[in-house]
């Protein structure tokens, strides 16, 4: 009886670890050193403030302006 309980707990723990790995794989909180759009270096403060940041401030602003524009056009 005690053995089967341990096995269940082990399986639950394995499943839990697998889910944590899945979440980590899906959301890599690794910020880019360089802007994905223009290649400009992204400041350390911005990388720290925005986990997973991919764009520099300028490109982010352009991106936001564009999406606002598209929203307004619809
Ligand atoms: Zn950029």
PDB file of the backbone (N, CA, C, O) and the ligand in Angstrom, with CONECT records:
HET     ZN  A 101       1
ATOM      1  N   UNK A   1       0.830  -1.208   0.000  1.00  0.00           N
ATOM      2  CA  UNK A   1       0.000   0.000   0.000  1.00  0.00           C
ATOM      3  C   UNK A   1       0.864   1.256   0.000  1.00  0.00           C
ATOM      4  O   UNK A   1       0.656   2.166  -0.803  1.00  0.00           O
ATOM      5  N   UNK A   2       1.827   1.296   0.903  1.00  0.00           N
ATOM      6  CA  UNK A   2       2.705   2.457   1.015  1.00  0.00           C
ATOM      7  C   UNK A   2       3.476   2.675  -0.292  1.00  0.00           C
ATOM      8  O   UNK A   2       3.715   3.811  -0.704  1.00  0.00           O
ATOM      9  N   UNK A   3       3.865   1.550  -0.943  1.00  0.00           N
ATOM     10  CA  UNK A   3       4.633   1.668  -2.181  1.00  0.00           C
ATOM     11  C   UNK A   3       3.812   2.320  -3.286  1.00  0.00           C
ATOM     12  O   UNK A   3       4.307   3.188  -4.004  1.00  0.00           O
ATOM     13  N   UNK A   4       2.546   1.897  -3.421  1.00  0.00           N
ATOM     14  CA  UNK A   4       1.724   2.447  -4.495  1.00  0.00           C
ATOM     15  C   UNK A   4       1.445   3.929  -4.241  1.00  0.00           C
ATOM     16  O   UNK A   4       1.336   4.712  -5.184  1.00  0.00           O
ATOM     17  N   UNK A   5       1.329   4.313  -2.968  1.00  0.00           N
ATOM     18  CA  UNK A   5       1.130   5.730  -2.652  1.00  0.00           C
ATOM     19  C   UNK A   5       2.335   6.545  -3.110  1.00  0.00           C
ATOM     20  O   UNK A   5       2.193   7.624  -3.685  1.00  0.00           O
ATOM     21  N   UNK A   6       3.539   6.000  -2.839  1.00  0.00           N
ATOM     22  CA  UNK A   6       4.757   6.702  -3.251  1.00  0.00           C
ATOM     23  C   UNK A   6       4.809   6.860  -4.763  1.00  0.00           C
ATOM     24  O   UNK A   6       5.226   7.897  -5.280  1.00  0.00           O
ATOM     25  N   UNK A   7       4.373   5.801  -5.474  1.00  0.00           N
ATOM     26  CA  UNK A   7       4.400   5.860  -6.938  1.00  0.00           C
ATOM     27  C   UNK A   7       3.462   6.945  -7.448  1.00  0.00           C
ATOM     28  O   UNK A   7       3.798   7.689  -8.369  1.00  0.00           O
ATOM     29  N   UNK A   8       2.280   7.026  -6.838  1.00  0.00           N
ATOM     30  CA  UNK A   8       1.321   8.063  -7.252  1.00  0.00           C
ATOM     31  C   UNK A   8       1.930   9.440  -7.020  1.00  0.00           C
ATOM     32  O   UNK A   8       1.858  10.312  -7.885  1.00  0.00           O
ATOM     33  N   UNK A   9       2.515   9.625  -5.874  1.00  0.00           N
ATOM     34  CA  UNK A   9       3.128  10.921  -5.562  1.00  0.00           C
ATOM     35  C   UNK A   9       4.254  11.245  -6.533  1.00  0.00           C
ATOM     36  O   UNK A   9       4.419  12.390  -6.953  1.00  0.00           O
ATOM     37  N   UNK A  10       5.034  10.211  -6.887  1.00  0.00           N
ATOM     38  CA  UNK A  10       6.124  10.425  -7.842  1.00  0.00           C
ATOM     39  C   UNK A  10       5.582  10.841  -9.200  1.00  0.00           C
ATOM     40  O   UNK A  10       6.131  11.723  -9.862  1.00  0.00           O
ATOM     41  N   UNK A  11       4.492  10.190  -9.605  1.00  0.00           N
ATOM     42  CA  UNK A  11       3.916  10.494 -10.913  1.00  0.00           C
ATOM     43  C   UNK A  11       3.348  11.923 -10.920  1.00  0.00           C
ATOM     44  O   UNK A  11       3.495  12.660 -11.895  1.00  0.00           O
ATOM     45  N   UNK A  12       2.702  12.288  -9.819  1.00  0.00           N
ATOM     46  CA  UNK A  12       2.154  13.643  -9.704  1.00  0.00           C
ATOM     47  C   UNK A  12       3.289  14.658  -9.784  1.00  0.00           C
ATOM     48  O   UNK A  12       3.177  15.684 -10.455  1.00  0.00           O
ATOM     49  N   UNK A  13       4.372  14.359  -9.095  1.00  0.00           N
ATOM     50  CA  UNK A  13       5.522  15.272  -9.090  1.00  0.00           C
ATOM     51  C   UNK A  13       6.127  15.367 -10.492  1.00  0.00           C
ATOM     52  O   UNK A  13       6.498  16.453 -10.936  1.00  0.00           O
ATOM     53  N   UNK A  14       6.228  14.227 -11.191  1.00  0.00           N
ATOM     54  CA  UNK A  14       6.752  14.224 -12.564  1.00  0.00           C
ATOM     55  C   UNK A  14       5.886  15.087 -13.474  1.00  0.00           C
ATOM     56  O   UNK A  14       6.386  15.876 -14.275  1.00  0.00           O
ATOM     57  N   UNK A  15       4.572  14.917 -13.328  1.00  0.00           N
ATOM     58  CA  UNK A  15       3.620  15.672 -14.142  1.00  0.00           C
ATOM     59  C   UNK A  15       3.763  17.167 -13.870  1.00  0.00           C
ATOM     60  O   UNK A  15       3.708  17.991 -14.783  1.00  0.00           O
ATOM     61  N   UNK A  16       3.946  17.494 -12.606  1.00  0.00           N
ATOM     62  CA  UNK A  16       4.091  18.894 -12.196  1.00  0.00           C
ATOM     63  C   UNK A  16       5.349  19.496 -12.830  1.00  0.00           C
ATOM     64  O   UNK A  16       5.322  20.605 -13.364  1.00  0.00           O
ATOM     65  N   UNK A  17       6.434  18.753 -12.760  1.00  0.00           N
ATOM     66  CA  UNK A  17       7.696  19.219 -13.339  1.00  0.00           C
ATOM     67  C   UNK A  17       7.558  19.411 -14.841  1.00  0.00           C
ATOM     68  O   UNK A  17       8.087  20.370 -15.403  1.00  0.00           O
ATOM     69  N   UNK A  18       6.832  18.477 -15.500  1.00  0.00           N
ATOM     70  CA  UNK A  18       6.652  18.558 -16.948  1.00  0.00           C
ATOM     71  C   UNK A  18       5.859  19.829 -17.310  1.00  0.00           C
ATOM     72  O   UNK A  18       6.171  20.515 -18.284  1.00  0.00           O
ATOM     73  N   UNK A  19       4.834  20.121 -16.507  1.00  0.00           N
ATOM     74  CA  UNK A  19       4.036  21.322 -16.762  1.00  0.00           C
ATOM     75  C   UNK A  19       4.872  22.592 -16.590  1.00  0.00           C
ATOM     76  O   UNK A  19       4.730  23.545 -17.356  1.00  0.00           O
ATOM     77  N   UNK A  20       5.731  22.595 -15.593  1.00  0.00           N
ATOM     78  CA  UNK A  20       6.599  23.759 -15.370  1.00  0.00           C
ATOM     79  C   UNK A  20       7.515  23.934 -16.580  1.00  0.00           C
ATOM     80  O   UNK A  20       7.722  25.053 -17.052  1.00  0.00           O
ATOM     81  N   UNK A  21       8.058  22.833 -17.075  1.00  0.00           N
ATOM     82  CA  UNK A  21       8.942  22.890 -18.244  1.00  0.00           C
ATOM     83  C   UNK A  21       8.188  23.426 -19.456  1.00  0.00           C
ATOM     84  O   UNK A  21       8.723  24.220 -20.229  1.00  0.00           O
ATOM     85  N   UNK A  22       6.931  22.982 -19.616  1.00  0.00           N
ATOM     86  CA  UNK A  22       6.118  23.430 -20.756  1.00  0.00           C
ATOM     87  C   UNK A  22       5.906  24.936 -20.685  1.00  0.00           C
ATOM     88  O   UNK A  22       6.046  25.639 -21.686  1.00  0.00           O
ATOM     89  N   UNK A  23       5.565  25.426 -19.492  1.00  0.00           N
ATOM     90  CA  UNK A  23       5.319  26.859 -19.311  1.00  0.00           C
ATOM     91  C   UNK A  23       6.589  27.638 -19.613  1.00  0.00           C
ATOM     92  O   UNK A  23       6.538  28.677 -20.272  1.00  0.00           O
ATOM     93  N   UNK A  24       7.720  27.149 -19.140  1.00  0.00           N
ATOM     94  CA  UNK A  24       8.985  27.832 -19.372  1.00  0.00           C
ATOM     95  C   UNK A  24       9.316  27.839 -20.857  1.00  0.00           C
ATOM     96  O   UNK A  24       9.828  28.833 -21.373  1.00  0.00           O
ATOM     97  N   UNK A  25       9.028  26.738 -21.552  1.00  0.00           N
ATOM     98  CA  UNK A  25       9.347  26.643 -22.973  1.00  0.00           C
ATOM     99  C   UNK A  25       8.461  27.569 -23.790  1.00  0.00           C
ATOM    100  O   UNK A  25       8.889  28.131 -24.797  1.00  0.00           O
ATOM    101  N   UNK A  26       7.223  27.719 -23.343  1.00  0.00           N
ATOM    102  CA  UNK A  26       6.275  28.538 -24.094  1.00  0.00           C
ATOM    103  C   UNK A  26       6.603  30.025 -23.939  1.00  0.00           C
ATOM    104  O   UNK A  26       6.508  30.793 -24.896  1.00  0.00           O
ATOM    105  N   UNK A  27       6.989  30.422 -22.719  1.00  0.00           N
ATOM    106  CA  UNK A  27       7.233  31.841 -22.465  1.00  0.00           C
ATOM    107  C   UNK A  27       8.677  32.071 -22.070  1.00  0.00           C
ATOM    108  O   UNK A  27       8.974  32.196 -20.882  1.00  0.00           O
ATOM    109  N   UNK A  28       9.573  32.128 -23.026  1.00  0.00           N
ATOM    110  CA  UNK A  28      10.953  32.398 -22.659  1.00  0.00           C
ATOM    111  C   UNK A  28      11.108  33.863 -22.280  1.00  0.00           C
ATOM    112  O   UNK A  28      10.929  34.749 -23.115  1.00  0.00           O
ATOM    113  N   UNK A  29      11.442  34.116 -21.017  1.00  0.00           N
ATOM    114  CA  UNK A  29      11.593  35.501 -20.556  1.00  0.00           C
ATOM    115  C   UNK A  29      13.006  35.985 -20.852  1.00  0.00           C
ATOM    116  O   UNK A  29      13.651  36.628 -20.023  1.00  0.00           O
ATOM    117  N   UNK A  30      13.470  35.657 -22.063  1.00  0.00           N
ATOM    118  CA  UNK A  30      14.811  36.077 -22.468  1.00  0.00           C
ATOM    119  C   UNK A  30      14.683  37.282 -23.390  1.00  0.00           C
ATOM    120  O   UNK A  30      14.119  37.197 -24.481  1.00  0.00           O
ATOM    121  N   UNK A  31      15.209  38.378 -22.937  1.00  0.00           N
ATOM    122  CA  UNK A  31      15.125  39.598 -23.727  1.00  0.00           C
ATOM    123  C   UNK A  31      16.236  39.610 -24.776  1.00  0.00           C
ATOM    124  O   UNK A  31      17.348  39.143 -24.532  1.00  0.00           O
ATOM    125  N   UNK A  32      15.908  40.153 -25.944  1.00  0.00           N
ATOM    126  CA  UNK A  32      16.891  40.248 -27.007  1.00  0.00           C
ATOM    127  C   UNK A  32      17.898  41.344 -26.695  1.00  0.00           C
ATOM    128  O   UNK A  32      17.560  42.361 -26.091  1.00  0.00           O
ATOM    129  N   UNK A  33      19.147  41.122 -27.115  1.00  0.00           N
ATOM    130  CA  UNK A  33      20.178  42.142 -26.946  1.00  0.00           C
ATOM    131  C   UNK A  33      20.034  43.198 -28.033  1.00  0.00           C
ATOM    132  O   UNK A  33      20.373  44.365 -27.842  1.00  0.00           O
ATOM    133  N   UNK A  34      19.525  42.758 -29.174  1.00  0.00           N
ATOM    134  CA  UNK A  34      19.376  43.676 -30.305  1.00  0.00           C
ATOM    135  C   UNK A  34      17.938  43.649 -30.808  1.00  0.00           C
ATOM    136  O   UNK A  34      17.264  42.621 -30.745  1.00  0.00           O
ATOM    137  N   UNK A  35      17.478  44.794 -31.308  1.00  0.00           N
ATOM    138  CA  UNK A  35      16.126  44.927 -31.817  1.00  0.00           C
ATOM    139  C   UNK A  35      15.898  43.955 -32.967  1.00  0.00           C
ATOM    140  O   UNK A  35      16.719  43.867 -33.881  1.00  0.00           O
ATOM    141  N   UNK A  36      14.785  43.225 -32.925  1.00  0.00           N
ATOM    142  CA  UNK A  36      14.456  42.251 -33.965  1.00  0.00           C
ATOM    143  C   UNK A  36      14.157  42.949 -35.284  1.00  0.00           C
ATOM    144  O   UNK A  36      14.270  42.341 -36.349  1.00  0.00           O
ATOM    145  N   UNK A  37      13.775  44.220 -35.220  1.00  0.00           N
ATOM    146  CA  UNK A  37      13.339  44.942 -36.407  1.00  0.00           C
ATOM    147  C   UNK A  37      14.472  45.716 -37.064  1.00  0.00           C
ATOM    148  O   UNK A  37      14.673  45.609 -38.273  1.00  0.00           O
ATOM    149  N   UNK A  38      15.226  46.506 -36.270  1.00  0.00           N
ATOM    150  CA  UNK A  38      16.241  47.370 -36.865  1.00  0.00           C
ATOM    151  C   UNK A  38      17.655  46.984 -36.449  1.00  0.00           C
ATOM    152  O   UNK A  38      18.621  47.490 -37.021  1.00  0.00           O
ATOM    153  N   UNK A  39      17.796  46.101 -35.470  1.00  0.00           N
ATOM    154  CA  UNK A  39      19.117  45.634 -35.085  1.00  0.00           C
ATOM    155  C   UNK A  39      19.853  46.540 -34.112  1.00  0.00           C
ATOM    156  O   UNK A  39      21.010  46.290 -33.778  1.00  0.00           O
ATOM    157  N   UNK A  40      19.182  47.596 -33.657  1.00  0.00           N
ATOM    158  CA  UNK A  40      19.814  48.497 -32.693  1.00  0.00           C
ATOM    159  C   UNK A  40      19.927  47.808 -31.337  1.00  0.00           C
ATOM    160  O   UNK A  40      19.053  47.024 -30.966  1.00  0.00           O
ATOM    161  N   UNK A  41      20.993  48.092 -30.595  1.00  0.00           N
ATOM    162  CA  UNK A  41      21.126  47.482 -29.269  1.00  0.00           C
ATOM    163  C   UNK A  41      20.006  47.955 -28.343  1.00  0.00           C
ATOM    164  O   UNK A  41      19.655  49.135 -28.330  1.00  0.00           O
ATOM    165  N   UNK A  42      19.449  47.018 -27.568  1.00  0.00           N
ATOM    166  CA  UNK A  42      18.386  47.359 -26.617  1.00  0.00           C
ATOM    167  C   UNK A  42      19.040  47.616 -25.263  1.00  0.00           C
ATOM    168  O   UNK A  42      19.828  46.808 -24.774  1.00  0.00           O
ATOM    169  N   UNK A  43      18.698  48.754 -24.669  1.00  0.00           N
ATOM    170  CA  UNK A  43      19.309  49.143 -23.392  1.00  0.00           C
ATOM    171  C   UNK A  43      19.012  48.108 -22.315  1.00  0.00           C
ATOM    172  O   UNK A  43      17.941  47.503 -22.276  1.00  0.00           O
ATOM    173  N   UNK A  44      20.007  47.926 -21.435  1.00  0.00           N
ATOM    174  CA  UNK A  44      19.904  46.948 -20.351  1.00  0.00           C
ATOM    175  C   UNK A  44      18.672  47.225 -19.479  1.00  0.00           C
ATOM    176  O   UNK A  44      17.994  46.294 -19.047  1.00  0.00           O
ATOM    177  N   UNK A  45      18.385  48.513 -19.222  1.00  0.00           N
ATOM    178  CA  UNK A  45      17.246  48.890 -18.377  1.00  0.00           C
ATOM    179  C   UNK A  45      15.944  48.423 -19.015  1.00  0.00           C
ATOM    180  O   UNK A  45      15.036  47.953 -18.328  1.00  0.00           O
ATOM    181  N   UNK A  46      15.863  48.561 -20.350  1.00  0.00           N
ATOM    182  CA  UNK A  46      14.653  48.151 -21.073  1.00  0.00           C
ATOM    183  C   UNK A  46      14.526  46.632 -21.066  1.00  0.00           C
ATOM    184  O   UNK A  46      13.431  46.091 -20.913  1.00  0.00           O
ATOM    185  N   UNK A  47      15.655  45.952 -21.231  1.00  0.00           N
ATOM    186  CA  UNK A  47      15.646  44.475 -21.219  1.00  0.00           C
ATOM    187  C   UNK A  47      15.189  43.964 -19.858  1.00  0.00           C
ATOM    188  O   UNK A  47      14.480  42.962 -19.762  1.00  0.00           O
ATOM    189  N   UNK A  48      15.605  44.667 -18.811  1.00  0.00           N
ATOM    190  CA  UNK A  48      15.236  44.258 -17.455  1.00  0.00           C
ATOM    191  C   UNK A  48      13.772  44.581 -17.172  1.00  0.00           C
ATOM    192  O   UNK A  48      13.085  43.831 -16.478  1.00  0.00           O
ATOM    193  N   UNK A  49      13.298  45.707 -17.716  1.00  0.00           N
ATOM    194  CA  UNK A  49      11.934  46.170 -17.433  1.00  0.00           C
ATOM    195  C   UNK A  49      10.901  45.378 -18.211  1.00  0.00           C
ATOM    196  O   UNK A  49       9.778  45.192 -17.741  1.00  0.00           O
ATOM    197  N   UNK A  50      11.274  44.900 -19.421  1.00  0.00           N
ATOM    198  CA  UNK A  50      10.327  44.194 -20.285  1.00  0.00           C
ATOM    199  C   UNK A  50      10.868  42.795 -20.586  1.00  0.00           C
ATOM    200  O   UNK A  50      11.637  42.622 -21.532  1.00  0.00           O
ATOM    201  N   UNK A  51      10.476  41.797 -19.791  1.00  0.00           N
ATOM    202  CA  UNK A  51      10.954  40.425 -20.039  1.00  0.00           C
ATOM    203  C   UNK A  51      10.524  39.945 -21.418  1.00  0.00           C
ATOM    204  O   UNK A  51       9.352  40.054 -21.779  1.00  0.00           O
ATOM    205  N   UNK A  52      11.462  39.418 -22.184  1.00  0.00           N
ATOM    206  CA  UNK A  52      11.143  38.909 -23.515  1.00  0.00           C
ATOM    207  C   UNK A  52      11.041  40.003 -24.556  1.00  0.00           C
ATOM    208  O   UNK A  52      10.486  39.783 -25.633  1.00  0.00           O
ATOM    209  N   UNK A  53      11.569  41.185 -24.252  1.00  0.00           N
ATOM    210  CA  UNK A  53      11.490  42.309 -25.184  1.00  0.00           C
ATOM    211  C   UNK A  53      12.241  41.973 -26.487  1.00  0.00           C
ATOM    212  O   UNK A  53      13.315  41.373 -26.457  1.00  0.00           O
ATOM    213  N   UNK A  54      11.668  42.363 -27.605  1.00  0.00           N
ATOM    214  CA  UNK A  54      12.283  42.057 -28.903  1.00  0.00           C
ATOM    215  C   UNK A  54      12.549  43.301 -29.728  1.00  0.00           C
ATOM    216  O   UNK A  54      13.318  43.257 -30.688  1.00  0.00           O
ATOM    217  N   UNK A  55      11.919  44.415 -29.362  1.00  0.00           N
ATOM    218  CA  UNK A  55      12.047  45.634 -30.145  1.00  0.00           C
ATOM    219  C   UNK A  55      12.674  46.751 -29.318  1.00  0.00           C
ATOM    220  O   UNK A  55      12.506  46.803 -28.100  1.00  0.00           O
ATOM    221  N   UNK A  56      13.405  47.653 -29.999  1.00  0.00           N
ATOM    222  CA  UNK A  56      13.916  48.833 -29.315  1.00  0.00           C
ATOM    223  C   UNK A  56      12.756  49.807 -29.087  1.00  0.00           C
ATOM    224  O   UNK A  56      11.653  49.592 -29.589  1.00  0.00           O
ATOM    225  N   UNK A  57      13.006  50.863 -28.339  1.00  0.00           N
ATOM    226  CA  UNK A  57      11.940  51.809 -27.988  1.00  0.00           C
ATOM    227  C   UNK A  57      11.306  52.393 -29.253  1.00  0.00           C
ATOM    228  O   UNK A  57      10.084  52.490 -29.361  1.00  0.00           O
ATOM    229  N   UNK A  58      12.158  52.778 -30.205  1.00  0.00           N
ATOM    230  CA  UNK A  58      11.669  53.401 -31.438  1.00  0.00           C
ATOM    231  C   UNK A  58      10.743  52.449 -32.203  1.00  0.00           C
ATOM    232  O   UNK A  58       9.642  52.835 -32.594  1.00  0.00           O
ATOM    233  N   UNK A  59      11.184  51.220 -32.414  1.00  0.00           N
ATOM    234  CA  UNK A  59      10.385  50.260 -33.169  1.00  0.00           C
ATOM    235  C   UNK A  59       9.108  49.899 -32.406  1.00  0.00           C
ATOM    236  O   UNK A  59       8.059  49.680 -33.012  1.00  0.00           O
ATOM    237  N   UNK A  60       9.202  49.839 -31.077  1.00  0.00           N
ATOM    238  CA  UNK A  60       8.024  49.540 -30.269  1.00  0.00           C
ATOM    239  C   UNK A  60       6.974  50.637 -30.463  1.00  0.00           C
ATOM    240  O   UNK A  60       5.783  50.355 -30.592  1.00  0.00           O
ATOM    241  N   UNK A  61       7.441  51.904 -30.483  1.00  0.00           N
ATOM    242  CA  UNK A  61       6.525  53.033 -30.670  1.00  0.00           C
ATOM    243  C   UNK A  61       5.881  52.974 -32.054  1.00  0.00           C
ATOM    244  O   UNK A  61       4.676  53.178 -32.198  1.00  0.00           O
ATOM    245  N   UNK A  62       6.697  52.692 -33.064  1.00  0.00           N
ATOM    246  CA  UNK A  62       6.172  52.579 -34.431  1.00  0.00           C
ATOM    247  C   UNK A  62       5.141  51.449 -34.491  1.00  0.00           C
ATOM    248  O   UNK A  62       4.070  51.592 -35.081  1.00  0.00           O
ATOM    249  N   UNK A  63       5.491  50.328 -33.867  1.00  0.00           N
ATOM    250  CA  UNK A  63       4.599  49.167 -33.845  1.00  0.00           C
ATOM    251  C   UNK A  63       3.266  49.528 -33.189  1.00  0.00           C
ATOM    252  O   UNK A  63       2.204  49.155 -33.688  1.00  0.00           O
ATOM    253  N   UNK A  64       3.324  50.259 -32.064  1.00  0.00           N
ATOM    254  CA  UNK A  64       2.101  50.641 -31.348  1.00  0.00           C
ATOM    255  C   UNK A  64       1.281  51.646 -32.150  1.00  0.00           C
ATOM    256  O   UNK A  64       0.052  51.571 -32.187  1.00  0.00           O
ATOM    257  N   UNK A  65       1.976  52.591 -32.795  1.00  0.00           N
ATOM    258  CA  UNK A  65       1.285  53.577 -33.623  1.00  0.00           C
ATOM    259  C   UNK A  65       0.562  52.881 -34.774  1.00  0.00           C
ATOM    260  O   UNK A  65      -0.579  53.209 -35.098  1.00  0.00           O
ATOM    261  N   UNK A  66       1.252  51.908 -35.387  1.00  0.00           N
ATOM    262  CA  UNK A  66       0.660  51.169 -36.510  1.00  0.00           C
ATOM    263  C   UNK A  66      -0.582  50.416 -36.070  1.00  0.00           C
ATOM    264  O   UNK A  66      -1.606  50.456 -36.753  1.00  0.00           O
ATOM    265  N   UNK A  67      -0.504  49.727 -34.930  1.00  0.00           N
ATOM    266  CA  UNK A  67      -1.654  48.942 -34.482  1.00  0.00           C
ATOM    267  C   UNK A  67      -2.806  49.864 -34.083  1.00  0.00           C
ATOM    268  O   UNK A  67      -3.975  49.520 -34.263  1.00  0.00           O
ATOM    269  N   UNK A  68      -2.472  51.032 -33.543  1.00  0.00           N
ATOM    270  CA  UNK A  68      -3.521  52.015 -33.226  1.00  0.00           C
ATOM    271  C   UNK A  68      -4.192  52.472 -34.504  1.00  0.00           C
ATOM    272  O   UNK A  68      -5.414  52.602 -34.575  1.00  0.00           O
ATOM    273  N   UNK A  69      -3.351  52.719 -35.533  1.00  0.00           N
ATOM    274  CA  UNK A  69      -3.853  53.204 -36.830  1.00  0.00           C
ATOM    275  C   UNK A  69      -4.818  52.172 -37.443  1.00  0.00           C
ATOM    276  O   UNK A  69      -5.896  52.502 -37.937  1.00  0.00           O
ATOM    277  N   UNK A  70      -4.367  50.894 -37.382  1.00  0.00           N
ATOM    278  CA  UNK A  70      -5.204  49.837 -37.954  1.00  0.00           C
ATOM    279  C   UNK A  70      -6.539  49.734 -37.217  1.00  0.00           C
ATOM    280  O   UNK A  70      -7.591  49.541 -37.826  1.00  0.00           O
ATOM    281  N   UNK A  71      -6.469  49.868 -35.892  1.00  0.00           N
ATOM    282  CA  UNK A  71      -7.685  49.780 -35.074  1.00  0.00           C
ATOM    283  C   UNK A  71      -8.641  50.918 -35.458  1.00  0.00           C
ATOM    284  O   UNK A  71      -9.852  50.719 -35.561  1.00  0.00           O
ATOM    285  N   UNK A  72      -8.062  52.133 -35.672  1.00  0.00           N
ATOM    286  CA  UNK A  72      -8.862  53.288 -36.012  1.00  0.00           C
ATOM    287  C   UNK A  72      -9.506  53.158 -37.373  1.00  0.00           C
ATOM    288  O   UNK A  72     -10.601  53.672 -37.602  1.00  0.00           O
ATOM    289  N   UNK A  73      -8.814  52.453 -38.301  1.00  0.00           N
ATOM    290  CA  UNK A  73      -9.289  52.336 -39.670  1.00  0.00           C
ATOM    291  C   UNK A  73     -10.486  51.395 -39.774  1.00  0.00           C
ATOM    292  O   UNK A  73     -11.305  51.528 -40.683  1.00  0.00           O
ATOM    293  N   UNK A  74     -10.587  50.454 -38.852  1.00  0.00           N
ATOM    294  CA  UNK A  74     -11.659  49.465 -38.927  1.00  0.00           C
ATOM    295  C   UNK A  74     -12.997  49.999 -38.476  1.00  0.00           C
ATOM    296  O   UNK A  74     -13.989  49.270 -38.488  1.00  0.00           O
TER     297      UNK A  74
HETATM  298 ZN    ZN A 101      14.389  48.857 -33.536  1.00  0.00          ZN
END
